[in-house]
Amino acid sequence: MDSLNMQTREEILNFCLSFPSVCRDQPFHDPSWDAVRLEKSKKIFALIFSKDGRIWVNVKTDPKWRDLWRSSFSSVVPAYHMNKEYWNSIILDGTVPDADIRRMIAESYDLVSGAGGKAGPSDFAKAVYREVKKIPQGRVATYGQIARLAGRPGAARAVGSLMRNCPPEWNCPCHRVISGSGRLAPEGTFGKPGTQKYLLEAEGIQVTADRVDLHKWQM
């Protein structure tokens, strides 16, 4: 049975090597660094190495979801020694759930191989968007509230990132999600300055000094 949180080089390597047409090598002639790459193109989709007493894995990420992963987990950080716009490092310290580690590695494989096109929303993102769609017209919810409803308490920052990057096809009323203090999102989040305020007021919600009274308007 797989462990709940993959933390060893062997576990990560075994998972990476389970993908079709891949191979492993040590490009730096250093046994503490392993690259798992596509056999045909030789492109790397996972770089596994030791750092600060932990195993790290560099994976490619769609910039659209890059910041979500980083804000969801403190152990997902801008990639070590790689392009930080397109790559993240996963630190295997036991805090990132196994399912999310697998998801990030699979997305990296798809992005590098072209097998899956651009990565779509994660399971957490889908859960967030489903909860946001439930917010009634004329009501608001907080980032933290949506994070709890989506099953990941403490991921308020990740919810904020998702509101900024919601795919149009989800048709979510993201303007109804605000901070725990009642403050609106930063100007420009929803297009032109004042858009969120305009949309909320159009639903009858009172906005004063860029804040909403949660006692009155929170669902």
Rosetta silent file (secondary structure, phi, psi, omega in degrees, C-alpha in Angstrom):
SEQUENCE: MDSLNMQTREEILNFCLSFPSVCRDQPFHDPSWDAVRLEKSKKIFALIFSKDGRIWVNVKTDPKWRDLWRSSFSSVVPAYHMNKEYWNSIILDGTVPDADIRRMIAESYDLVSGAGGKAGPSDFAKAVYREVKKIPQGRVATYGQIARLAGRPGAARAVGSLMRNCPPEWNCPCHRVISGSGRLAPEGTFGKPGTQKYLLEAEGIQVTADRVDLHKWQM
SCORE:     score description
SCORE:     0.000 S_00000001
   1 L     0.000  138.653  178.516    0.000    0.000    0.000 S_00000001
   2 L   -67.525  149.069  175.626    1.252    3.495   -0.828 S_00000001
   3 L   -72.373  160.063 -179.291    2.131    5.761    2.069 S_00000001
   4 L   -65.381  -39.429 -179.453   -0.161    8.702    2.799 S_00000001
   5 L  -130.601  111.639  179.882    2.584   11.209    2.047 S_00000001
   6 L   -64.584  128.347 -178.015    5.425   10.194   -0.251 S_00000001
   7 L  -132.292   -7.510 -176.220    8.702   11.204    1.344 S_00000001
   8 L  -108.267  155.941  177.451   11.394    8.937   -0.097 S_00000001
   9 H   -59.496  -40.655 -176.995   13.376    9.041   -3.318 S_00000001
  10 H   -63.284  -43.104  179.337   12.322    5.464   -4.097 S_00000001
  11 H   -61.904  -45.120 -179.324    8.601    6.231   -3.841 S_00000001
  12 H   -66.304  -44.777  179.756    8.901    9.256   -6.093 S_00000001
  13 H   -60.990  -44.488 -179.410   11.102    7.489   -8.628 S_00000001
  14 H   -60.519  -39.842  179.223    8.768    4.501   -8.803 S_00000001
  15 H   -68.478  -45.806 -179.251    5.817    6.781   -9.473 S_00000001
  16 H   -61.318  -38.488 -177.986    7.644    8.860  -12.081 S_00000001
  17 L   -77.585   -3.998  177.429    8.865    5.736  -13.877 S_00000001
  18 L   -79.975  -10.319  179.336    5.309    4.394  -14.069 S_00000001
  19 L   -78.589  153.062 -177.136    4.544    6.850  -16.896 S_00000001
  20 L   -66.570  141.275  169.795    4.828    5.612  -20.501 S_00000001
  21 L    55.498   50.555  177.319    8.090    5.938  -22.438 S_00000001
  22 E  -124.735  163.007  178.272   10.233    7.531  -19.732 S_00000001
  23 E  -146.567  165.464 -178.166   13.729    6.870  -18.440 S_00000001
  24 E  -118.664  141.478  170.329   15.953    7.870  -15.562 S_00000001
  25 E  -150.281  178.001  179.952   19.483    9.235  -15.564 S_00000001
  26 L  -123.819   86.088 -170.955   21.867   11.294  -13.446 S_00000001
  27 L   -63.978  -22.360 -178.457   22.797   14.290  -15.612 S_00000001
  28 L  -100.592   10.185 -178.382   25.171   15.811  -13.056 S_00000001
  29 L    52.178   38.611 -178.862   26.987   12.526  -12.378 S_00000001
  30 L  -130.723  119.768 -176.315   25.869   12.938   -8.783 S_00000001
  31 L   -64.001  -11.562  178.678   23.859   10.123   -7.114 S_00000001
  32 L   -86.115   -2.802  179.179   21.872   12.697   -5.123 S_00000001
  33 E  -123.133  126.084  175.633   20.291   14.020   -8.357 S_00000001
  34 E  -124.916  134.572  173.895   17.958   11.967  -10.586 S_00000001
  35 E  -110.663  133.895  172.568   16.248   13.168  -13.742 S_00000001
  36 E  -113.129  122.215 -170.987   13.199   11.421  -15.119 S_00000001
  37 E  -135.173  166.949  175.106   12.681   12.336  -18.736 S_00000001
  38 E   -73.147  134.018 -176.779   10.837   11.332  -21.895 S_00000001
  39 L   -60.879  -42.403 -172.941   12.792    8.659  -23.760 S_00000001
  40 L   -77.066  -51.680 -175.123   12.271   10.143  -27.218 S_00000001
  41 L   -87.792  -17.458 -177.484   12.664   13.887  -26.677 S_00000001
  42 L    68.783   13.854  178.908   14.898   13.597  -23.577 S_00000001
  43 L   -76.858  135.705 -179.292   12.892   16.383  -21.939 S_00000001
  44 E   -81.591  136.148  171.591   12.848   16.281  -18.130 S_00000001
  45 E  -118.501  -10.808  174.780    9.487   16.287  -16.330 S_00000001
  46 E  -148.977  128.034  176.677   10.789   15.494  -12.826 S_00000001
  47 E  -118.694  117.057 -172.290   14.119   16.343  -11.249 S_00000001
  48 E  -110.993  130.933 -176.465   14.647   14.624   -7.898 S_00000001
  49 E  -155.279  167.199  178.021   17.399   15.678   -5.503 S_00000001
  50 E  -100.667  135.731  178.462   18.461   15.989   -1.876 S_00000001
  51 E  -156.397  130.807  176.262   18.534   19.385   -0.189 S_00000001
  52 L    55.376   35.405  176.305   18.526   20.450    3.460 S_00000001
  53 L    79.810    8.598  179.921   17.979   16.899    4.631 S_00000001
  54 E  -127.457  162.760  169.863   14.870   16.362    2.491 S_00000001
  55 E   -90.499  131.653  177.161   14.028   14.984   -0.927 S_00000001
  56 E  -114.595  151.339  175.467   12.885   17.677   -3.359 S_00000001
  57 E  -132.969  122.368  173.790   11.144   17.231   -6.714 S_00000001
  58 E   -90.527  129.895 -179.836   11.085   19.875   -9.427 S_00000001
  59 E  -133.592  147.539  176.842    7.994   19.663  -11.645 S_00000001
  60 E   -76.515  145.850 -178.543    6.731   21.751  -14.523 S_00000001
  61 L  -139.791  146.464  173.491    3.532   23.697  -13.859 S_00000001
  62 L   -69.267  127.101  179.589    1.079   25.721  -15.866 S_00000001
  63 H   -52.935  -25.538 -179.736    1.582   29.373  -14.778 S_00000001
  64 H   -64.408  -30.173 -177.159   -2.185   29.589  -14.409 S_00000001
  65 H  -113.023   -4.069 -177.657   -2.052   27.147  -11.473 S_00000001
  66 H   -52.312  -50.804 -175.376    1.522   27.739  -10.302 S_00000001
  67 H   -72.454  -25.850  175.883    0.611   30.186   -7.534 S_00000001
  68 H   -62.881  -46.797  179.156   -2.296   28.049   -6.370 S_00000001
  69 H   -61.878  -42.373 -177.749    0.062   25.188   -5.567 S_00000001
  70 H   -67.081  -36.942 -179.279    2.490   27.522   -3.828 S_00000001
  71 H   -80.850  -21.232  178.934   -0.207   29.161   -1.738 S_00000001
  72 H   -75.720  -34.886 -174.893   -1.886   25.846   -0.906 S_00000001
  73 L  -134.330  128.983  178.503    1.246   24.253    0.555 S_00000001
  74 L   -67.149  -18.536 -179.957    4.220   25.887    2.256 S_00000001
  75 L   -96.308   13.440  167.673    6.351   23.011    0.939 S_00000001
  76 E  -113.327  114.207 -170.457    5.619   23.829   -2.709 S_00000001
  77 E  -130.533  165.306  174.446    8.000   26.648   -3.606 S_00000001
  78 E   -53.399  138.197 -169.343    9.502   28.343   -6.677 S_00000001
  79 L   -58.685  136.987  175.985   11.750   25.785   -8.328 S_00000001
  80 L   -76.868  122.365  176.979   15.304   25.417   -7.099 S_00000001
  81 L    61.516   26.175  175.578   17.797   26.035   -9.933 S_00000001
  82 L  -141.904  171.628 -178.619   15.075   26.113  -12.627 S_00000001
  83 L   -62.397  113.971 -173.115   12.797   28.647  -14.302 S_00000001
  84 L   -76.206   -9.399  176.236   10.539   29.769  -11.477 S_00000001
  85 L   -77.720  -31.785 -173.611    7.796   30.926  -13.823 S_00000001
  86 L  -117.711   -3.435 -176.345    7.158   27.436  -15.134 S_00000001
  87 E  -132.110  141.372  172.764    8.584   25.103  -12.467 S_00000001
  88 E  -117.095  155.522  169.743    7.843   24.393   -8.805 S_00000001
  89 E  -106.626  132.422  172.906    9.767   22.433   -6.205 S_00000001
  90 E  -102.868  121.097  177.078    7.886   19.996   -3.979 S_00000001
  91 E   -92.954  119.444 -174.613    9.654   19.454   -0.637 S_00000001
  92 L   -85.188   74.785 -179.135    8.824   15.957    0.598 S_00000001
  93 L  -106.576    8.959  177.951    8.464   16.756    4.292 S_00000001
  94 L    91.241   -0.268 -176.630    5.182   14.912    4.803 S_00000001
  95 L   -95.957  -15.769  179.684    2.936   17.984    4.633 S_00000001
  96 L   -98.085  120.945 -178.145    1.814   17.651    1.005 S_00000001
  97 L   -57.501  146.671 -179.810   -0.814   14.909    0.535 S_00000001
  98 H   -53.035  -43.177 -177.197    0.141   12.000   -1.670 S_00000001
  99 H   -61.879  -36.089 -179.410   -2.724   12.701   -4.076 S_00000001
 100 H   -75.465  -35.516  175.361   -1.496   16.263   -4.672 S_00000001
 101 H   -61.198  -47.193  179.130    2.107   15.145   -5.188 S_00000001
 102 H   -61.491  -40.782 -179.534    0.923   12.654   -7.779 S_00000001
 103 H   -61.848  -46.033 -178.595   -1.274   15.284   -9.402 S_00000001
 104 H   -64.800  -39.821  178.675    1.604   17.762   -9.752 S_00000001
 105 H   -67.227  -41.932  179.217    3.937   15.127  -11.207 S_00000001
 106 H   -63.911  -39.769  177.490    1.244   13.937  -13.633 S_00000001
 107 H   -63.803  -39.069  178.712    0.590   17.516  -14.745 S_00000001
 108 H   -62.898  -44.530  177.955    4.311   17.987  -15.320 S_00000001
 109 H   -59.346  -45.637 -178.927    4.435   14.855  -17.454 S_00000001
 110 H   -63.013  -41.459 -178.816    1.422   16.030  -19.484 S_00000001
 111 H   -66.738  -41.046 -177.810    2.866   19.502  -20.003 S_00000001
 112 H   -73.834  -38.942 -177.077    6.279   18.216  -21.099 S_00000001
 113 H   -84.807  -19.535 -175.496    4.928   15.407  -23.284 S_00000001
 114 L    78.998    9.201 -175.472    1.995   17.361  -24.665 S_00000001
 115 L   -68.747  -31.714 -174.805   -0.249   14.442  -23.758 S_00000001
 116 L  -120.838   10.309 -176.577   -2.778   16.497  -21.899 S_00000001
 117 L    63.575 -151.688  179.166   -2.377   20.020  -23.207 S_00000001
 118 L   -72.499  144.594 -179.145   -2.576   22.667  -20.522 S_00000001
 119 L   -67.241  137.924  178.438   -3.286   21.445  -17.016 S_00000001
 120 L   -91.213 -176.406 -179.077   -6.856   21.891  -15.890 S_00000001
 121 L   -60.055  144.051  174.948   -8.168   22.764  -12.452 S_00000001
 122 L   -72.707  170.410  178.048   -7.078   20.569   -9.553 S_00000001
 123 H   -59.911  -38.426  178.813   -9.639   18.669   -7.491 S_00000001
 124 H   -64.845  -43.260  179.320   -9.406   21.402   -4.861 S_00000001
 125 H   -60.401  -43.097  179.103   -9.993   24.109   -7.470 S_00000001
 126 H   -61.630  -41.180  179.167  -13.057   22.278   -8.747 S_00000001
 127 H   -64.166  -39.888  178.311  -14.382   21.973   -5.194 S_00000001
 128 H   -62.124  -48.720 -177.572  -13.822   25.693   -4.649 S_00000001
 129 H   -64.034  -34.887  177.057  -15.632   26.664   -7.836 S_00000001
 130 H   -63.880  -40.944 -179.951  -18.551   24.396   -6.958 S_00000001
 131 H   -68.908  -38.260  179.856  -18.895   26.094   -3.565 S_00000001
 132 H   -63.529  -37.319  179.889  -18.638   29.571   -5.054 S_00000001
 133 L   -65.871  -16.444 -179.940  -21.460   28.766   -7.467 S_00000001
 134 L   -86.547  -10.516 -178.969  -23.649   28.045   -4.410 S_00000001
 135 L   -66.995  121.522 -177.260  -23.330   31.575   -2.989 S_00000001
 136 L   -66.963  152.431  172.799  -26.806   33.114   -3.360 S_00000001
 137 L   -60.222  136.317 -178.820  -27.289   36.364   -5.208 S_00000001
 138 L    85.639   10.294  177.008  -27.177   39.220   -2.714 S_00000001
 139 L  -133.273  160.681  176.127  -24.822   37.370   -0.351 S_00000001
 140 E  -126.768  164.342  172.753  -21.061   37.087    0.073 S_00000001
 141 E  -135.920  159.061  179.097  -18.658   34.490    1.441 S_00000001
 142 E   -95.922  161.265  177.131  -15.074   34.825    2.669 S_00000001
 143 H   -56.910  -44.831 -179.254  -11.991   33.154    1.241 S_00000001
 144 H   -64.962  -37.688  178.901  -11.595   31.167    4.455 S_00000001
 145 H   -62.652  -45.502  179.346  -15.236   30.125    4.441 S_00000001
 146 H   -66.014  -38.424  178.292  -14.982   28.761    0.900 S_00000001
 147 H   -60.139  -43.098  178.836  -11.712   26.974    1.758 S_00000001
 148 H   -64.783  -44.300 -179.753  -13.439   25.191    4.651 S_00000001
 149 H   -64.055  -30.063  179.852  -16.438   24.251    2.534 S_00000001
 150 L   -84.577    0.205  174.677  -14.090   22.893   -0.146 S_00000001
 151 L    92.429   11.984  179.540  -12.411   20.661    2.415 S_00000001
 152 L  -136.250   75.362  177.396   -9.143   22.481    2.972 S_00000001
 153 L   -55.853  141.896  179.805   -9.320   24.802    6.004 S_00000001
 154 L    92.403   -3.902 -177.713   -6.462   27.266    6.063 S_00000001
 155 L  -100.077   35.934 -177.630   -6.241   27.568    2.268 S_00000001
 156 H   -60.242  -40.411  179.613   -7.799   31.035    2.093 S_00000001
 157 H   -61.913  -37.795  178.872   -4.884   32.413    0.068 S_00000001
 158 H   -65.340  -38.160  177.754   -5.308   29.638   -2.474 S_00000001
 159 H   -62.466  -41.932  177.558   -8.994   30.508   -2.804 S_00000001
 160 H   -58.542  -42.230  177.967   -8.032   34.111   -3.506 S_00000001
 161 H   -63.630  -39.377  179.422   -5.726   32.960   -6.282 S_00000001
 162 H   -66.385  -34.562  178.384   -8.489   30.824   -7.758 S_00000001
 163 H   -64.589  -35.841  179.751  -10.884   33.767   -7.789 S_00000001
 164 H   -72.866  -22.783 -172.269   -8.385   35.731   -9.859 S_00000001
 165 L  -121.853   26.600 -177.664   -7.895   32.852  -12.293 S_00000001
 166 L   -65.356  124.296  177.524  -11.338   31.301  -12.609 S_00000001
 167 L   -62.047  136.554 -176.741  -11.804   29.762  -16.092 S_00000001
 168 H   -54.819  -31.553 -175.355  -14.694   31.498  -17.893 S_00000001
 169 H   -67.309  -16.670  177.777  -16.430   28.193  -18.544 S_00000001
 170 H   -77.874  -23.299  176.924  -17.114   27.776  -14.812 S_00000001
 171 L    51.300   49.529 -177.407  -19.229   30.948  -14.837 S_00000001
 172 L   -89.848  143.160  174.331  -18.625   31.508  -11.110 S_00000001
 173 L   -81.688   64.848 -174.437  -19.822   34.608   -9.223 S_00000001
 174 H   -62.462  -21.619  179.487  -16.283   35.190   -7.925 S_00000001
 175 H   -65.647  -15.097 -179.733  -17.141   38.802   -7.087 S_00000001
 176 H   -85.601    2.225 -179.934  -19.154   37.443   -4.134 S_00000001
 177 E  -107.286  124.899 -175.059  -15.994   36.179   -2.385 S_00000001
 178 E  -134.539  178.348 -177.116  -14.196   38.678   -0.165 S_00000001
 179 L   -74.968  166.451  179.818  -11.674   38.736    2.671 S_00000001
 180 L   -66.639  -14.925  176.906  -12.379   37.732    6.243 S_00000001
 181 L   -93.674   -2.144 -178.062  -12.359   41.406    7.205 S_00000001
 182 L    91.785   -0.332 -176.969  -15.020   42.201    4.623 S_00000001
 183 E   -77.311  144.144  176.349  -12.608   43.964    2.279 S_00000001
 184 L   -71.006  167.811  177.018  -13.036   43.642   -1.464 S_00000001
 185 L   -67.497  159.497  177.526  -10.353   42.145   -3.683 S_00000001
 186 L   -56.117  145.864  179.738   -7.521   44.401   -4.909 S_00000001
 187 L   -54.732  138.894  179.210   -8.515   46.751   -7.710 S_00000001
 188 L    94.680  -10.815 -178.876   -8.184   45.183  -11.114 S_00000001
 189 L   -59.919  -37.923 -176.927   -8.882   41.622   -9.937 S_00000001
 190 L  -111.641   28.881  179.333  -12.127   41.538  -11.917 S_00000001
 191 L   107.087 -126.784 -177.059  -11.128   43.814  -14.757 S_00000001
 192 L   -66.665  149.322  175.511  -11.673   47.549  -14.566 S_00000001
 193 L   -53.818  137.450  178.407  -11.322   49.297  -11.176 S_00000001
 194 L    88.174   -1.697 -176.626  -14.599   49.257   -9.289 S_00000001
 195 H   -62.674  -46.534 -177.803  -15.983   46.187  -11.056 S_00000001
 196 H   -62.749  -43.339  178.599  -16.438   44.087   -7.916 S_00000001
 197 H   -60.828  -43.936 -179.748  -18.140   46.937   -6.074 S_00000001
 198 H   -60.858  -45.125 -177.905  -20.422   47.571   -9.030 S_00000001
 199 H   -65.736  -39.913  179.439  -21.419   43.888   -9.293 S_00000001
 200 H   -67.814  -44.817 -179.763  -22.108   43.596   -5.555 S_00000001
 201 H   -65.356  -30.792  177.672  -24.131   46.790   -5.418 S_00000001
 202 H   -65.730  -21.882  177.892  -26.117   45.639   -8.444 S_00000001
 203 L   -94.448    4.386  177.809  -27.208   42.689   -6.290 S_00000001
 204 L    92.094    5.906 -179.367  -28.282   44.998   -3.491 S_00000001
 205 L   -85.685  128.768 -179.416  -25.193   44.523   -1.292 S_00000001
 206 L   -80.794  129.346  177.918  -24.009   47.702    0.423 S_00000001
 207 L  -119.309  122.432 -179.254  -20.312   48.479   -0.007 S_00000001
 208 E  -125.044  121.103 -179.702  -18.781   51.186    2.174 S_00000001
 209 L    52.758   45.598  178.237  -15.134   52.210    1.812 S_00000001
 210 L    60.810   28.694  176.970  -14.440   49.012   -0.140 S_00000001
 211 E  -133.764  152.881  176.116  -15.833   46.845    2.646 S_00000001
 212 L  -118.329  138.407  177.858  -18.949   44.747    3.145 S_00000001
 213 L   -75.746  106.060 -176.084  -20.574   44.225    6.530 S_00000001
 214 H   -65.686  -31.593 -179.934  -20.236   40.477    6.988 S_00000001
 215 H   -62.045  -28.111 -177.363  -22.740   40.401    9.846 S_00000001
 216 H   -95.287  -36.406 -167.594  -25.371   41.618    7.399 S_00000001
 217 H  -113.738   -9.822 -177.838  -24.379   40.113    4.052 S_00000001
 218 E   -72.081  138.626 -179.357  -22.417   36.903    4.668 S_00000001
 219 L   -74.119    0.000    0.000  -24.230   33.735    3.641 S_00000001
